[in-house]
Amino acid sequence: MVKKVFRVTVERILKEATHWSVRLMAKAAGITTWQVRQIWEAADLKPHRLKTFKISNDPQFGEKVVDIVGLYMNPPDQALVLSVDEETQIQALDRTQPMLPLRPGQIERRTHDYTRHGTASPYCT
């Protein structure tokens, strides 16, 4: 049973949820939630955790960050500083890089970048 829970946790992708929960795994494996917790703890698996990362390839990234943060920290007199972001209800889940999978001692990792599939990206310089 332990091997099955371990294998399913790291290899199977859920259709009904984004990550394995203790309850979902217990139901799928036909065991108690306590047993799932014990197996995951012994194997150092944390399927509920996720880490994202973003590495900019823009050679002027540092300078741009300083400029933008500077606007917030010390805005020009009588200036209006606006921040525009994407619509939060849109989930663009097609990542530009493959996910780095869950394994013992390492949470699942994925890049912050994704393919926009035609959505607008206003950019001001």
Residue, then its C-alpha position, 0 to 999 in steps of 0.5 A: m500500500v505504501k508503494k502505491v500511495f507513493r507512486v500515485t502521489v508523484e506520478r498521477i495527475l488529478k482531473e478533479a483537483t490541482h493537487w492531491s489532498v489527504r482526503l482525495m488520496a485516502k479515498a483513491a487508495g482506500i485507506t484512512t487520512w491518518q495513513v496517508r499523512q504517515i506515508w507522505e511524512a515518511a517519504d517527505l512528500k508535500p503535494h499540497r505545496l507549489k513553488t513558482f519561479k521567474i527568471s527574466n531574460d531582459p538585460q535591462f531588467g534590473e534598471k527597469v525594476v529600479d525605475i518602477v519601484g522608484l515611482y512608488m517609493n518617491p513619486p514625482d510631485q502631483a503624479l498619479v502612479l497606476s499599476v495594471d495587471e491581468e484580469t485575475q479570473i483568467q487562468a492561463l495554465d499553458r506554461t512555457q516550460p515543463m513543470l519540475p515534478l514533486r519528489p521526496g524532499q522537493i515540492e512541485r515547481r513551475t515557471h511563472d511564464y505562460t503562453r498568452h494565447g491571444t490575450a492582450s499585454p499592455y506595456c509602457t516604456 
